[in-house]
């Protein structure tokens, strides 16, 4: 757990300037939940909740009830798709939900119009969160995608589930 705290704290500090706490009244939340129902669905294969937003800068409503730290990781994932698409996840989601990379723990799809299909899998999985934060931090520290991939693979190869079938970065 301590290993997670250090990288998470770094990303949280970096992103904290970009985040803002939003408080709303119960009536507004009720209206928003009805408005977002047409953009929210369940992935029947995985049981994960998925929600569409207009872009990566608009986080899904399913994060409203989550801890700020989780919202910050999702915000970071939305900005770091080019990193996370090359990083495997070692929580078992490749076999259980068909994820192809760590990115899929947060984003199921980026559509041609720029809209994002968010996935709530990462809200329930410390391994997913940790890999995302570590990968982003290593990239910010100047590591190449191949170096990051090797670090992640080495760290998680023993004692974790089978990794997602993620291609190696070029």
GUTOR-243411 format. One record per atom (N, C-alpha, C): atom name; x, y, z. Coordinates in pm, 1 decimal. Atoms other than C-alpha are relative to their C-alpha. Example, Ala and Ser with C-alpha at 12.3 -4.5 7.8 and 13.67 -1.06 7.14 Angstrom:
BEGIN
ATOM atom        u        v        w
ATOM    N     89.0   -119.0      0.0
ATOM   CA   1230.0   -450.0    780.0
ATOM    C     90.0    120.0      0.0
ATOM    N    -82.0   -119.0     -6.0
ATOM   CA   1367.0   -106.0    714.0
ATOM    C    -77.0    109.0     73.0
//
This chain:
BEGIN
ATOM atom        u        v        w
ATOM    N     83.4   -119.2      0.0
ATOM   CA      0.0      0.0      0.0
ATOM    C     86.9    124.2      0.0
ATOM    N    -87.1   -115.3     -6.6
ATOM   CA    285.9    235.4     76.3
ATOM    C     56.6     33.5   -137.8
ATOM    N    -51.5    -23.0    134.4
ATOM   CA    425.1    188.3   -275.0
ATOM    C   -100.2     76.4    -84.8
ATOM    N    103.8    -68.0     75.6
ATOM   CA     92.9    306.7   -417.8
ATOM    C     -8.5    146.0     40.8
ATOM    N     19.0   -135.5    -49.4
ATOM   CA     79.0    616.2   -198.9
ATOM    C     96.6     99.6    -62.8
ATOM    N    -98.9    -94.1     52.1
ATOM   CA    399.8    772.9   -328.3
ATOM    C    -32.6     41.2   -143.2
ATOM    N     33.9    -44.0    135.5
ATOM   CA    315.0    763.9   -701.2
ATOM    C   -136.4     67.8     -7.0
ATOM    N    131.6    -62.5      2.1
ATOM   CA    -51.5    843.1   -636.4
ATOM    C     10.0    143.9     48.6
ATOM    N    -14.8   -135.1    -53.7
ATOM   CA     47.7   1143.3   -427.7
ATOM    C     61.3     92.3   -103.9
ATOM    N    -64.3    -82.2    102.4
ATOM   CA    269.5   1268.7   -709.1
ATOM    C    -98.4     42.4   -107.9
ATOM    N     98.1    -32.9    103.4
ATOM   CA     -5.5   1247.7   -969.5
ATOM    C   -107.2     92.1     55.5
ATOM    N    103.1    -83.2    -59.6
ATOM   CA   -257.5   1398.5   -730.4
ATOM    C     48.4    143.5     12.9
ATOM    N    -54.0   -134.9    -10.8
ATOM   CA    -28.8   1694.3   -670.0
ATOM    C      5.9     67.7   -136.5
ATOM    N    -10.0    -54.4    135.2
ATOM   CA     28.8   1742.2  -1041.8
ATOM    C   -136.7     39.2    -52.6
ATOM    N    133.3    -24.2     54.5
ATOM   CA   -340.3   1720.3  -1122.4
ATOM    C    -87.3     88.9     86.9
ATOM    N     87.7    -73.4    -90.3
ATOM   CA   -476.8   1903.9   -820.7
ATOM    C    -29.8    140.9    -49.3
ATOM    N     24.4   -133.1     54.1
ATOM   CA   -438.7   2236.9   -995.3
ATOM    C   -107.8     -3.4   -107.6
ATOM    N     98.4     12.1    107.3
ATOM   CA   -661.6   2105.7  -1273.6
ATOM    C   -136.3    -43.4     50.5
ATOM    N    127.2     52.2    -48.3
ATOM   CA   -931.1   1961.2  -1052.6
ATOM    C    -72.1    102.9     84.3
ATOM    N     80.0    -85.8    -87.3
ATOM   CA  -1213.4   2130.4   -873.0
ATOM    C   -109.5    -83.7     61.1
ATOM    N    109.7     71.3    -65.7
ATOM   CA  -1462.2   2001.8   -622.5
ATOM    C   -130.0     66.4    -39.2
ATOM    N    130.7    -52.6     35.7
ATOM   CA  -1816.5   2038.0   -740.1
ATOM    C    -99.9    -47.1    103.1
ATOM    N    106.0     34.5    -93.1
ATOM   CA  -2097.0   2050.7   -490.7
ATOM    C   -131.4     36.9    -65.0
ATOM    N    130.5    -29.4     58.3
ATOM   CA  -2455.9   2028.0   -602.9
ATOM    C   -108.6    -39.1     97.8
ATOM    N    114.8     30.0    -83.5
ATOM   CA  -2796.0   2012.0   -443.3
ATOM    C    -61.0   -131.4    -43.9
ATOM    N     59.8    128.5     31.2
ATOM   CA  -2992.9   1689.5   -428.7
ATOM    C    -88.2      7.7   -123.9
ATOM    N     87.5    -14.5    117.1
ATOM   CA  -3240.6   1818.9   -686.0
ATOM    C     82.1      1.6   -128.5
ATOM    N    -85.5     -4.3    118.4
ATOM   CA  -2959.3   1894.4   -931.2
ATOM    C     55.7   -137.9    -30.7
ATOM    N    -51.4    135.4     21.0
ATOM   CA  -2812.1   1547.7   -879.0
ATOM    C   -107.0    -88.5    -60.7
ATOM    N    109.6     79.8     53.6
ATOM   CA  -3150.9   1394.2   -946.7
ATOM    C    -19.9     31.4   -148.2
ATOM    N     15.1    -39.5    139.9
ATOM   CA  -3186.1   1593.4  -1269.9
ATOM    C    115.8    -51.3    -83.5
ATOM    N   -116.8     46.8     74.2
ATOM   CA  -2831.3   1506.0  -1375.7
ATOM    C     -6.2   -150.7    -21.9
ATOM    N      4.3    145.1     15.9
ATOM   CA  -2887.3   1135.6  -1312.9
ATOM    C    -98.4    -37.9   -109.4
ATOM    N     93.9     28.2    109.0
ATOM   CA  -3191.9   1139.3  -1539.6
ATOM    C     58.7     40.9   -134.5
ATOM    N    -59.1    -46.0    125.2
ATOM   CA  -3005.6   1337.9  -1803.4
ATOM    C    109.6    -94.3    -47.7
ATOM    N   -110.3     86.4     41.0
ATOM   CA  -2709.9   1096.1  -1799.1
ATOM    C    -42.3   -144.8    -23.2
ATOM    N     44.6    137.7     17.3
ATOM   CA  -2920.0    777.6  -1804.8
ATOM    C     12.2    -45.1   -144.7
ATOM    N     -9.5     40.2    139.4
ATOM   CA  -2922.5    782.2  -2182.1
ATOM    C    144.4    -17.9    -44.5
ATOM    N   -141.2     14.0     31.5
ATOM   CA  -2540.3    794.8  -2177.3
ATOM    C     67.9   -104.9     87.7
ATOM    N    -55.4     97.9    -91.6
ATOM   CA  -2492.2    523.4  -1913.4
ATOM    C    -52.7   -137.5    -36.1
ATOM    N     40.8    136.6     28.2
ATOM   CA  -2497.2    149.6  -1971.4
ATOM    C     85.3    -95.0     81.8
ATOM    N    -77.4    104.7    -65.9
ATOM   CA  -2376.1   -173.9  -1822.2
ATOM    C     60.1    -88.3   -107.8
ATOM    N    -62.3     97.2     88.0
ATOM   CA  -2126.9   -391.7  -2002.8
ATOM    C    -44.2   -136.7     51.4
ATOM    N     58.8    125.6    -46.7
ATOM   CA  -2308.8   -723.4  -1982.6
ATOM    C    103.9   -110.9     14.8
ATOM    N   -103.8    101.7    -13.4
ATOM   CA  -1990.4   -926.3  -2024.9
ATOM    C     76.6     15.8    131.0
ATOM    N    -83.6    -24.4   -117.2
ATOM   CA  -1800.3   -761.3  -1739.0
ATOM    C    -78.8     44.7    122.4
ATOM    N     75.5    -57.7   -110.2
ATOM   CA  -2073.2   -605.6  -1527.3
ATOM    C     41.2    142.6     30.5
ATOM    N    -47.1   -135.8    -21.8
ATOM   CA  -1887.2   -275.2  -1549.7
ATOM    C   -102.2    101.9    -49.2
ATOM    N     83.0   -112.6     39.0
ATOM   CA  -2077.1     50.8  -1568.9
ATOM    C     78.4     82.5   -101.3
ATOM    N    -64.4    -83.6    100.9
ATOM   CA  -1998.0    254.5  -1878.6
ATOM    C    -85.2    123.2    -24.1
ATOM    N     69.6   -126.3     19.5
ATOM   CA  -2085.0    617.3  -1944.1
ATOM    C     71.3     81.2   -107.1
ATOM    N    -54.3    -81.7    108.1
ATOM   CA  -2037.4    844.7  -2244.4
ATOM    C      1.8    146.5     42.1
ATOM    N     -8.7   -144.6    -16.6
ATOM   CA  -1914.0   1202.6  -2211.5
ATOM    C     48.9     58.7   -131.4
ATOM    N    -33.9    -64.4    126.7
ATOM   CA  -1843.7   1455.8  -2485.1
ATOM    C    150.0      0.4    -28.9
ATOM    N   -145.8     -0.5     19.0
ATOM   CA  -1464.5   1449.9  -2428.3
ATOM    C     67.4    -53.5    125.3
ATOM    N    -77.2     48.4   -115.0
ATOM   CA  -1187.6   1331.9  -2196.5
ATOM    C      5.1    102.8    112.5
ATOM    N     -2.6   -102.0   -104.6
ATOM   CA  -1208.0   1661.8  -2010.1
ATOM    C   -128.4      0.9     83.3
ATOM    N    124.9     12.7    -76.1
ATOM   CA  -1562.1   1577.4  -1894.4
ATOM    C     -4.9   -138.8     62.7
ATOM    N      0.7    128.7    -68.7
ATOM   CA  -1554.3   1304.0  -1632.9
ATOM    C   -141.7    -54.0     13.0
ATOM    N    132.9     60.6    -11.2
ATOM   CA  -1842.1   1057.3  -1601.0
ATOM    C    -62.6     23.2    136.7
ATOM    N     75.3    -21.9   -123.8
ATOM   CA  -2111.8   1100.9  -1336.8
ATOM    C     22.0   -111.7    101.4
ATOM    N    -20.7    107.0    -96.9
ATOM   CA  -2032.6    760.6  -1184.6
ATOM    C    117.5     29.1     93.1
ATOM    N   -110.2    -39.6    -88.5
ATOM   CA  -1723.1    927.5  -1036.2
ATOM    C    -43.1     98.3    108.2
ATOM    N     45.9    -99.2    -97.8
ATOM   CA  -1931.4   1181.3   -842.2
ATOM    C      2.6    -52.5    143.1
ATOM    N      3.8     57.1   -134.4
ATOM   CA  -1961.1    944.7   -546.8
ATOM    C    133.1    -61.9     42.2
ATOM    N   -130.9     58.2    -29.6
ATOM   CA  -1597.0    834.3   -561.8
ATOM    C     89.9     99.9     72.0
ATOM    N    -98.9    -83.1    -67.8
ATOM   CA  -1306.3    965.3   -355.3
ATOM    C     72.5     87.1   -103.2
ATOM    N    -69.6    -94.1     88.5
ATOM   CA  -1125.0   1264.1   -507.0
ATOM    C    123.7    -62.8    -63.9
ATOM    N   -119.5     64.9     54.9
ATOM   CA   -810.8   1050.7   -553.3
ATOM    C    -34.2    -82.8   -123.7
ATOM    N     41.0     81.4    114.6
ATOM   CA   -996.7    815.5   -787.0
ATOM    C    -38.9     90.0   -116.5
ATOM    N     35.2    -94.6    107.6
ATOM   CA  -1141.0   1108.0   -983.3
ATOM    C    126.4     57.2    -64.6
ATOM    N   -125.8    -52.6     54.0
ATOM   CA   -787.5   1243.7  -1021.9
ATOM    C     70.7   -101.7    -89.7
ATOM    N    -60.6    102.4     85.0
ATOM   CA   -660.2    912.8  -1159.3
ATOM    C    -76.3     -9.7   -131.9
ATOM    N     79.7      2.4    123.6
ATOM   CA   -947.8    906.6  -1409.6
ATOM    C     32.4    122.0    -87.1
ATOM    N    -35.8   -119.7     76.6
ATOM   CA   -867.4   1264.7  -1513.3
ATOM    C    137.3    -17.3    -65.2
ATOM    N   -133.9     24.5     53.3
ATOM   CA   -502.8   1166.2  -1557.6
ATOM    C     -5.0   -101.7   -113.7
ATOM    N     13.8    102.0    104.2
ATOM   CA   -600.5    857.1  -1758.9
ATOM    C    -57.3     60.7   -128.0
ATOM    N     58.8    -65.0    116.3
ATOM   CA   -811.5   1072.9  -1988.6
ATOM    C    100.6     84.1    -77.5
ATOM    N   -104.6    -79.6     63.9
ATOM   CA   -504.3   1285.3  -2061.2
ATOM    C    119.6    -83.8    -44.1
ATOM    N   -117.8     82.8     24.9
ATOM   CA   -259.3    994.4  -2086.5
ATOM    C    -33.7   -126.4    -79.2
ATOM    N     41.3    117.8     76.2
ATOM   CA   -429.3    759.3  -2331.5
ATOM    C    115.4    -57.8    -81.6
ATOM    N   -112.2     45.0     82.3
ATOM   CA   -112.1    744.3  -2545.6
ATOM    C    101.9    -77.8     81.7
ATOM    N    -88.8     75.7    -89.0
ATOM   CA     73.5    602.2  -2245.1
ATOM    C    -68.2   -130.3     41.5
ATOM    N     68.3    116.0    -58.1
ATOM   CA   -183.7    367.7  -2093.2
ATOM    C    -41.3   -104.5   -101.8
ATOM    N     36.2     98.6    100.6
ATOM   CA   -276.5    202.1  -2421.7
ATOM    C    111.5   -102.8    -21.3
ATOM    N   -115.5     88.5     16.2
ATOM   CA     73.1     43.8  -2417.6
ATOM    C     34.3    -76.0    127.4
ATOM    N    -29.1     63.0   -128.5
ATOM   CA     62.6    -69.2  -2054.4
ATOM    C   -101.5   -109.4     30.1
ATOM    N     93.2    106.5    -35.6
ATOM   CA    -84.1   -403.1  -1955.3
ATOM    C    -56.1     21.5    139.7
ATOM    N     53.8      2.0   -134.6
ATOM   CA   -305.9   -446.6  -1654.5
ATOM    C     16.1   -142.3     52.3
ATOM    N    -26.4    129.8    -62.6
ATOM   CA   -230.6   -730.9  -1414.9
ATOM    C   -104.1    -37.9    104.9
ATOM    N    103.4     33.8    -97.5
ATOM   CA   -559.8   -750.8  -1225.4
ATOM    C    -85.1   -119.1    -44.3
ATOM    N     79.5    110.2     53.2
ATOM   CA   -707.0  -1024.3  -1444.8
ATOM    C   -110.7     45.2    -92.1
ATOM    N    109.4    -54.1     81.6
ATOM   CA   -934.7   -794.9  -1644.1
ATOM    C     11.2    -38.1   -147.7
ATOM    N    -12.8     47.0    137.8
ATOM   CA   -793.7   -922.4  -1974.3
ATOM    C    -83.4   -124.4    -21.4
ATOM    N     75.7    125.1      9.9
ATOM   CA   -945.3  -1262.2  -1908.8
ATOM    C   -145.1     16.8     43.3
ATOM    N    135.8     -9.5    -53.4
ATOM   CA  -1250.5  -1157.5  -1707.3
ATOM    C    -89.3     97.6    -75.1
ATOM    N     84.1   -100.9     65.7
ATOM   CA  -1366.1   -851.9  -1903.5
ATOM    C     41.4     32.1   -143.1
ATOM    N    -43.8    -23.1    137.5
ATOM   CA  -1173.2   -857.7  -2230.4
ATOM    C     79.1    128.2    -21.3
ATOM    N    -81.8   -120.7     16.1
ATOM   CA   -961.0   -551.0  -2159.8
ATOM    C    126.9    -32.9    -78.3
ATOM    N   -120.0     17.6     82.0
ATOM   CA   -666.8   -504.8  -2397.4
ATOM    C    121.5     69.8     60.7
ATOM    N   -109.2    -74.3    -63.1
ATOM   CA   -460.0   -264.2  -2183.0
ATOM    C    -52.7     65.8    126.9
ATOM    N     39.5    -72.5   -120.9
ATOM   CA   -462.3    -61.1  -1861.7
ATOM    C    -95.8    113.3    -33.8
ATOM    N     90.9   -107.3     40.7
ATOM   CA   -639.3    215.2  -2054.0
ATOM    C   -145.3    -43.2     10.5
ATOM    N    137.9     49.1     -1.4
ATOM   CA   -951.8     -2.1  -2079.3
ATOM    C    -60.5     -9.0    139.2
ATOM    N     52.2      0.0   -136.6
ATOM   CA   -983.3     -4.6  -1700.7
ATOM    C    -69.3    132.7     30.6
ATOM    N     54.2   -134.5    -18.4
ATOM   CA  -1079.5    363.5  -1733.4
ATOM    C    -82.2     45.3   -120.3
ATOM    N     65.8    -42.3    124.3
ATOM   CA  -1177.9    421.9  -2096.4
ATOM    C    -20.7   -121.5    -88.8
ATOM    N     33.2    113.6     85.4
ATOM   CA  -1356.8    158.7  -2299.7
ATOM    C     21.3     33.1   -147.3
ATOM    N     -7.0    -38.1    141.7
ATOM   CA  -1354.1    357.5  -2622.9
ATOM    C      9.4    151.2    -13.1
ATOM    N     -1.0   -139.8     41.6
ATOM   CA  -1264.7    691.7  -2774.6
ATOM    C    -61.6      1.8   -138.9
ATOM    N     72.9     -1.6    127.2
ATOM   CA  -1509.9    763.9  -3053.1
ATOM    C     57.2    104.3    -96.6
ATOM    N    -50.9    -90.0    104.1
ATOM   CA  -1435.3    943.5  -3379.5
ATOM    C    -34.2    146.3     27.5
ATOM    N     41.1   -137.6    -28.1
ATOM   CA  -1624.8   1252.9  -3262.0
ATOM    C     67.9     56.7    124.6
ATOM    N    -70.5    -45.5   -118.9
ATOM   CA  -1396.8   1275.8  -2956.2
ATOM    C    -69.4    -35.9    129.9
ATOM    N     69.0     40.1   -122.5
ATOM   CA  -1656.4   1145.7  -2712.8
ATOM    C     69.4   -123.0     58.6
ATOM    N    -68.5    106.1    -74.0
ATOM   CA  -1535.1    900.3  -2449.8
ATOM    C   -102.6    -91.9     64.1
ATOM    N     78.7     98.3    -72.3
ATOM   CA  -1693.9    580.3  -2324.7
ATOM    C     86.5    -41.3    119.3
ATOM    N    -73.3     28.1   -124.1
ATOM   CA  -1568.5    564.6  -1964.6
ATOM    C    -45.5   -133.0     56.6
ATOM    N     30.6    126.8    -64.9
ATOM   CA  -1556.5    236.1  -1772.9
ATOM    C     30.6     12.4    148.4
ATOM    N    -20.6    -16.3   -143.8
ATOM   CA  -1593.7    215.3  -1395.3
ATOM    C     85.8   -109.3     63.5
ATOM    N    -82.1    109.0    -52.8
ATOM   CA  -1369.1    -91.2  -1358.8
ATOM    C    110.0     52.2     93.5
ATOM    N   -108.8    -55.6    -79.4
ATOM   CA  -1083.3    123.0  -1224.9
ATOM    C    -42.0     52.5    136.0
ATOM    N     45.9    -50.9   -129.8
ATOM   CA  -1298.7    253.4   -940.1
ATOM    C      4.0   -107.2    108.0
ATOM    N      5.1    111.1    -94.3
ATOM   CA  -1290.5    -90.3   -779.3
ATOM    C    128.9    -80.8      4.4
ATOM    N   -118.7     83.5     13.5
ATOM   CA   -936.2   -205.5   -850.7
ATOM    C    127.6     78.3     27.4
ATOM    N   -123.3    -67.3    -38.7
ATOM   CA   -620.8    -91.2   -674.7
ATOM    C    112.8    -27.7    -98.7
ATOM    N   -105.0     33.2     96.2
ATOM   CA   -397.6   -271.5   -925.9
ATOM    C    -12.9     90.0   -123.0
ATOM    N     22.5    -86.9    116.7
ATOM   CA   -553.5    -77.1  -1216.4
ATOM    C     46.4    142.7     29.4
ATOM    N    -36.0   -136.0    -38.5
ATOM   CA   -512.0    253.1  -1034.5
ATOM    C    150.7     15.3     14.0
ATOM    N   -143.4     -6.4    -24.1
ATOM   CA   -155.1    178.3   -930.7
ATOM    C     79.3     -2.3   -130.8
ATOM    N    -71.4      9.2    127.5
ATOM   CA    -40.1     78.8  -1280.7
ATOM    C    -15.0    129.8    -78.7
ATOM    N     21.5   -125.6     72.2
ATOM   CA   -194.8    391.0  -1433.1
ATOM    C     85.9    111.6     58.5
ATOM    N    -74.7   -107.5    -65.6
ATOM   CA    -37.2    624.5  -1178.4
ATOM    C    149.8    -19.6    -20.1
ATOM    N   -143.0     26.8     17.9
ATOM   CA    303.7    456.2  -1196.8
ATOM    C     43.6     29.9   -143.3
ATOM    N    -34.1    -20.6    140.4
ATOM   CA    302.3    464.6  -1576.9
ATOM    C      7.9    148.8    -33.8
ATOM    N      1.7   -144.3     27.1
ATOM   CA    211.6    833.5  -1591.0
ATOM    C    116.8     68.2     68.7
ATOM    N   -111.4    -59.4    -73.8
ATOM   CA    467.2    922.5  -1324.7
ATOM    C    133.1    -30.9    -68.4
ATOM    N   -124.0     37.4     68.8
ATOM   CA    743.9    731.8  -1504.6
ATOM    C     16.4     78.1   -129.8
ATOM    N     -5.4    -79.5    123.2
ATOM   CA    656.4    909.7  -1828.7
ATOM    C     38.4    144.8     31.6
ATOM    N    -33.5   -136.2    -40.7
ATOM   CA    669.9   1245.5  -1650.5
ATOM    C    145.0     10.8     46.1
ATOM    N   -140.2      3.6    -41.1
ATOM   CA   1010.1   1140.8  -1515.9
ATOM    C     95.1    -18.3   -117.3
ATOM    N    -83.5      7.1    119.4
ATOM   CA   1133.9   1106.8  -1874.8
ATOM    C     24.6   -138.7    -55.4
ATOM    N    -17.2    136.0     50.7
ATOM   CA   1110.5    731.1  -1926.8
ATOM    C    -74.7    -15.5   -132.3
ATOM    N     66.5     29.4    127.4
ATOM   CA   1025.5    603.0  -2274.4
ATOM    C   -111.6   -101.1     24.9
ATOM    N    109.1     96.3    -13.2
ATOM   CA    715.7    390.2  -2333.3
ATOM    C     54.1   -141.4     18.4
ATOM    N    -59.4    133.2    -15.2
ATOM   CA    936.2     80.5  -2371.8
ATOM    C     58.1    -19.0    139.7
ATOM    N    -55.4      9.3   -135.0
ATOM   CA   1116.8    153.7  -2045.1
ATOM    C   -110.9    -16.7    103.1
ATOM    N    113.0      9.8    -93.4
ATOM   CA    787.3    204.9  -1864.1
ATOM    C    -60.5   -138.9     -7.2
ATOM    N     58.7    133.5     18.6
ATOM   CA    647.2   -115.8  -2009.7
ATOM    C     85.5   -106.3     67.4
ATOM    N    -89.0     97.6    -63.0
ATOM   CA    952.3   -311.6  -1896.1
ATOM    C     -6.8      7.8    152.3
ATOM    N     10.6    -18.1   -145.1
ATOM   CA    926.9   -165.2  -1545.0
ATOM    C   -129.9    -60.5     51.0
ATOM    N    131.2     52.4    -41.0
ATOM   CA    555.3   -249.6  -1520.2
ATOM    C     -0.3   -152.2     -9.2
ATOM    N     -1.8    145.6     17.1
ATOM   CA    603.8   -602.4  -1659.4
ATOM    C     85.3    -67.6    106.5
ATOM    N    -88.5     58.7   -100.7
ATOM   CA    892.5   -671.8  -1422.4
ATOM    C    -62.7      4.6    138.6
ATOM    N     58.0    -15.7   -132.4
ATOM   CA    713.1   -538.7  -1117.4
ATOM    C   -118.9    -92.9     24.0
ATOM    N    125.5     72.1    -18.1
ATOM   CA    385.6   -723.2  -1175.1
ATOM    C      1.6   -144.3    -52.8
ATOM    N     -2.3    133.5     60.0
ATOM   CA    502.5  -1048.4  -1335.8
ATOM    C    -22.4   -112.9    100.0
ATOM    N     17.7    103.6   -101.3
ATOM   CA    499.0  -1243.7  -1010.0
ATOM    C   -103.2     42.9    104.2
ATOM    N     97.6    -25.5   -105.5
ATOM   CA    205.0  -1264.4   -772.2
ATOM    C   -124.3     73.8    -45.1
ATOM    N    117.5    -69.2     54.0
ATOM   CA    -49.2  -1095.7   -999.6
ATOM    C    -64.3    -87.3   -107.7
ATOM    N     72.5     76.4    102.3
ATOM   CA   -299.5  -1219.0  -1257.0
ATOM    C     69.8     10.7   -135.3
ATOM    N    -50.2     -4.9    136.5
ATOM   CA   -226.8  -1283.2  -1622.3
ATOM    C    -23.2    139.6    -57.7
ATOM    N     17.5   -135.4     52.6
ATOM   CA   -166.6   -949.6  -1797.0
ATOM    C    -95.3      4.8   -119.6
ATOM    N     79.9    -21.3    120.9
ATOM   CA   -393.0   -804.1  -2062.1
ATOM    C     89.3    -24.0   -121.8
ATOM    N    -79.4     24.4    121.2
ATOM   CA   -283.2   -888.3  -2418.5
ATOM    C     36.0    132.3    -69.8
ATOM    N    -35.6   -133.8     46.3
ATOM   CA   -122.0   -548.1  -2472.2
ATOM    C    121.9     -5.8    -90.8
ATOM    N   -113.5     -4.2     91.7
ATOM   CA    103.3   -485.4  -2770.4
ATOM    C    114.5     79.9     62.6
ATOM    N   -118.1    -74.7    -45.4
ATOM   CA    457.3   -365.5  -2705.9
ATOM    C      6.7    132.5    -78.1
ATOM    N    -16.1   -126.5     71.4
ATOM   CA    523.4      0.1  -2786.9
ATOM    C    113.0     -9.2   -102.1
ATOM    N   -100.1      1.9    107.2
ATOM   CA    726.7     64.3  -3102.1
ATOM    C    131.1     60.4     45.1
//
